[in-house]
Amino acid sequence: MHRMAAADAVSYWMSQRIPNDQFLVYCFAAPRSSVEDCAAQLRLRAAFVDDLCLRIREVPGTADRPYWESVRPIDDQVRVDPSSRTWSSCLAQVAGLISRPLDPTREAWRAHLFGPVVDAPGATGAAYVVVLQICHALGDGRRASRIAREWFTAPAIPRRRVAVTRAPDCELLVDAGTVVGGMLRFPGEFVTTARRGRRAARLASASAPPTPGYAPTRLNTLPGPRRTLRVLVLDRDMLSGRAHPVTVAVLTAISVALPEYLGETGRRLGVELTIGRSGEPQARNHFRNAGVDLRVDVDDLHERARLIGAEIAAARAAETDPLRVAQRRASESTPAILTRWGIGTVDLETPPETVTGVTVVSSVDRGAADLDLDGGEILFTTGFPALSTAQGLTHGVHGIGDRIAISVTTSPDVMDDVDRYVRLLARASGG
């Protein structure tokens, strides 16, 4: 067992209030084997991926952060739906999965195979769709993508492994040990947090006021339990041909589609963008969210894209700001019981006066298009960032090889005309 990093523990505890499972979708051309045989291969491969052999073990009384403990994946973690269905029907099934989050103290991941699927984007015939549902604490978007790549390329052969089983009295000893360890850590963590907190407060008092957020729109409301998913699949040249990086190009497209959809062309709009941190990761979740202005006040789209790119660059550079570093260090040393108490007191019912962005965008490059499913080539990959109590629309931007997928996740309680928005986004993206 090994102790969770602070950021990963926060992700886990927050998931108990706002489900945040990741759903990594990989669409393949029809393989040589049946969907059941493909599932059998993936079950064998999972045993070779260390991150797929973990689950969360809580510490009684939150005396300490949870631990990762090793377990052998079970067959039921790879599930098969062999029904012949359309791509739209497949997305509806994935939307249903979102309402059934994982319990990572039992299983930190689960996979769902659909096939055959007809009329999938870019497919000339039937396709197979693999959905990796993964606990966010197990990894952020970049790490989860690496886990999936390792899974698809691992050996599909039996791996002999001795199952770890403990007698009930041993389980009690393990729990007692983690509680004692947490109690011994508490005084030092408390003192360290107080010292780091004072430093962060001094820096905050001497810093410029934070950038104001954005006024909520009708998209920034409770989404309810239902989900609606859509995906646009484009050639990379459609976006990068504009001489801007993919993320910048997609944000520029959103900056065109969103005001037209809202019918509010005169207001400031921004997105909450997930930004991967640089340097050696100290946690599985090595990213932060930052507000990026969409600069809808600039009519020239090339100039708008340039300014959006500068906003992203500035957000990345702000990672090394002394105040942010001090705040992060104070958070990392905060005792577990205080952190979880703080998460439990977050008000999720009162609508916020401002939001970091009127929508969320998560962008991940998933590498070369050299994955296959028993001979079926990869066609595209996508994902669906979770909604929250103040975010009823999120976007995913995922690339593999020369194919870029832009996903839209929302709720019929927020957007009952999502296809209108998708058409606007497709037009603005060049699709």
N, C-alpha and C positions, 0 to 999 in steps of 0.2 A: 504494500500500500504506500501511496505517497500523497502528501497534503496538497490540496488545491491552492493555486495562486489566488490572490485576492480578487482580481478581475473576473476569474472564472466562477468563484463563489458568488459574487454579485450577480453574474448572469444566471446562475442556477436559482438563487433566491428570488430574483426578479421574475423568473419564469413561473413561479408559483402564484404570482399576481397577474402577470400578462404573459400568456404562452408565447414562447419565442423559438420554437423548433424551426430548424432550417429544412427546406425541402429542395434537394438538388436533383434536377431532372435531366436525364440523358436519353436522347432519342437515337436509336440505332436502326439501320436498314435490317431487313429480316435476316436472322442468322441461319446457320445450317441446321440447328437443333430446335426442338420444341421449347416453348417458354418454360415448361417444367424442368427440362434438362439444363437450360441456362440458369435457372434458379439453383439447381443442385450444384453447378459449378461455382456460383457465387457464394454458396454456403461453405464450400471447401476453402475458397480463397479468403474468407473473412478470418479464419483461424491464423492466417499469416500476417494480418495487419494488427499491429500492437494496439492502435487506437480503437479498433473495433472489438478489443478484448478487455474493455473497461466498463465499469459502472460506478455510480456514486454511492459512497457509504457516509451517512450523516453521523455527526457526533452528538450523542444525547445532550439535550439541554442547550444546544448550540454553544457548548463550551469551547469549541474551536471550529475552524473551517472544516467542511467535509473533506473526505479523502477519496482518491481514486483507488479502486481495488480491481484486481485482475479476475476475470471470469472467462469461461469458454463460451463463444457464441452458440446459441441454440438454433435449431432448424427453423423454428417459428419466427425468427427475426427476419427471414426472407420469405415473403408471402407472394402468392401468385394469383392473378386474375386472368384466366385464359379466355375470357369472353371476347368475341370479336366486337370491336367498338370503333367509333369515329374519334378523331383527335379532340373534338369538342366534348364528347362524352368522357374521354380520358381526363381532360382538365376538370370536368365536373366531379369526377371521382377524387382527384387530388384535392380539390376544394373541400370535399367531405373529410379527407384525412386531416386537414388543418384543424378541424374541430375536435380531433382526438389526439391531444398531445401525449408525448411519452412520459412515463415515470422513470427517470434515469437512475433511480435507486434499484430498479429491476432491469431495465434495458436502456442504454444510452443512445441506441440507434435502432432503426428498423428499415427494411427495404420492401418495396412493392414493385412487382413486375406486371406489366400490362402487355398483352399481345394476343393476336395481331391487332394493330391499330391502323386504320385506313385514313387517308387524306392528311397525314401529318406534314407539316411544312418541309419542303425539300425532298420528300420521299416519293419515289416513282412507283412504289408498290406498298405492301404492308410493312409496318415498322413495329419495333418493340420499344417500350418505354420503361426505363428503370428509374424509380424514385427513391432516393436515399433520404430518409427522414432522420435527422440527427439532432441531438440535444446541443443547444448553442454553447453550453459550458464546455463541451468537448472540443470546440474549435470555432473560430470566426470564419468568415467566408473564404479567406485564402487557405487556412488550414483544412477546413472541411473539403475544399476542392482537392487538396493534396491527398487527403484520406481516400477520397473517391478514386483518384487516379491510381493510388497504390492498390486499392481493392480490385479494380478492373484488370490490373497487370500482375497480380499475385498468382502463384501456382495454383492450379485447380486439381490438387492431389490431396489425399488424406494426410493429415498431420497428427502424429501421435502426441498426445498431451495428457499429462496426469491431471485429472480434475482436482481442484482445490476445494476440499470439504472440511468443515470444522465442526467439532462437537459443540453442543449448546453452551457448555461451560467455557469453551475456548472463545466463542463469540462474546460472551460476557466479559472475558478478560481483555479482548480486543477493544470493546467499548470502554471499559474502565481505563485502559491505557490511553486512549485518545482523549478522554475527559481529563485525566490527570495532566497530560501534555498541554492541553489547552489552558488549564488552570495555572500551570507553571509559566506559560507564556504571557498570561494576561497582564501582570504588573509591568513587565518590560514594554509590552506593546502599548499599554495605556500611557506610560510616561513618554515613549517615543512619539506617539500620536499627538500628545499635548504640545511637545516641543516643536514638532513639524507644523502643527496647526497654528501656533503662534507666528512662526516664520511666514506661513502662507497669508495670515491676516495682515502682517506688516507689509508684505509685498502688494496685497490687494489694496490697501489704503493709499499706497503710492502710485498705483497704476491708473491708467485712463479708464473711464467707464466702459463696460462691455458694449459691444455693438448691439443696438436694439434688434429685437426679433421682428416677426411679421404678424400682422393682424390675422387672426384665424379666418378661414373661408368656410363655406358650407361643407368642405371636405374634411375639416378638422372637428370631427364629431364622433360620438360613440358608434362603432361599426356594427355592433350586434354580433351574433354568433355565425351568421352565414358569410360565405366568401364567393367572390366571382373572380375568375382568372382568365387572362388573355395573354397571348404571346405573338410578337412580331419577330420574324426571322429575316435578316438582311445580310447581304454580302458586305464584308468589311470595307470594300472600296466605296460603297455607297456613302459611308460615313467618313472614313479617313481620306477619301478623295478630296475632301474639302480642306485638306491641309491642317486639320486639327485632330488631336487624339480622340479616340472613340468616346470616352466619358464626356469630354467637352462637347463633341458633336451631338450626343444624346441630350445633354442638358440644354443645348441650344434648341433642339427640336421640342423639348418640353416647354421651353420658354415661349415658343410659338403656339403650341397646342393648348396649353393650360389657360392662358388669358382668353382665348377664343371660346374654349369650353365654358369657362366661368362667366363669360360675357362682361368681364371687368377689365378693360384694357388700361385703365389709368392708375392702378394700384401697384405697390411694390410686391414682388413675389420672389420667393427664394426656396431652395430645397435644403433638406437635411441630408448631407452626403456622408456616407461612411468612408473614412480615410484610414488606410493602413499605416501604422506607425513604422518608422524606420528602426534600424538597430536590431540587436539580438533579442528575440521575444523572451520575456520573463513569464509570460502567461499564454495560454492557448488563445485567448481573445486579446489580440494585439492591434487594437484599432480604437478610434474615437469617432464621434459624430460632430460635424461642423456645419454651420449655416453658410450657404453659398448663394449670393444674390444672382438672380437670373438676368439682371440688367435689361428688363423689358422696356426701360426708358430709352434704349438705344435702338434706332430703327434699322441701321445697317447690320445685317446678320453676321457678316465677317468680323466687324468690329465688336459686336456683342459676344461672339464666340471667343475673341481674343481677351476680352475683359473677364469672361467667365473662367477662362484658363488662368488668368492672373489671380482671380479670387481663390481658385483651388490651390495654386502655388502658395499663396499667402497663408491659407489654412494649414498646409503642410508645414510651412516654416514656423508657424505659431506653436508647433509641438514642442519646440525648445525654449519657449518663453519661460523665464524663471518662475513666474507665478503658476503657470500650468504644471511645471515640474514639481513645485512645492506642494500643490494641491494633490497631485497624483501620489506623491510619496506619503503624504499624510493619510490618504485613503488606503494605501497598501499596508500600512501598519495598524490600522484601526482594529481593535479586538472584534472577533466574529460576532459576539452577542450584540455589540453596539451597532455593527453594520446591519445585521438582520433586523434589529429593532428599527433602525432608520428607514429601511426599505418598507417595513410594515406600516410606517406612519405616512408614507407618501400619499397625498390626496389624489385619487384617481377619478373622483366624481365631479369636482368643480371644474368647469371649462377654463382653460388657461386664457389669460389676457393677451399673451403673445405666444408664438411658436417659433422654434428654431428654423423650421421650413414648413411650407404648406403641404409638402409631400416629402417622402423619403426616397433616396436613390442609393442603391448598393451596386457597386461595379467591380467585377472580378474577371480577370483573364484566366481561363482554365487551361491554357497551354496549347500545345500542338494537337492537331486532329488525328492522332495516332492510336486512339482507343478503338477497340472493337468488342463486340459481344458474340463470341463463337463465330467469327467470320463476318458478322454484320458491322459495316463501318459506321462510325459515329456521324450523325447528321447535324446535330446541334445540341446545345445544353442550355438550360435556363434554371431559374429559381424564383422564389416568391417571398420577399422580405415580409415579416410579420406586420400586421396592423396593430395599433395601440389605441388607447382611449382618446387620444387627440389626433390620430393620423388614420384617416379613412381611405388613403390612397398611397400605395408604395410602388416603386419601380425597381426592377432588377435589370442589370446590364451584364450579360455573360457572353464571353467569346471563347470559341475553341477553333483553332485554325483560322479560316477566312470567313467563318459564319458568326454573326453577332445576333443574339436574341435579346429583345427588349420585352420584359414582362410587365404586366399591369395587374396588381392585386388590389381589390377593393371589396365592397359589400353592396348588395342590392339596397340596403338601408341608407347608403351614402350616394351611390351612383346607380340609378335605375336605368340609365342610358349609357352604360359603359362603352358600347360599341361605337357610339358617336365620338367619344373621346379617342378611342383607338384609331378610328379613321382619321381624325385630326392629327394624331401623333404619327401615323404612317405617312401621311402626306408631308408633314414637316420633316420626317426622317428621310424622305426620298423613296419610300417603299410603296 
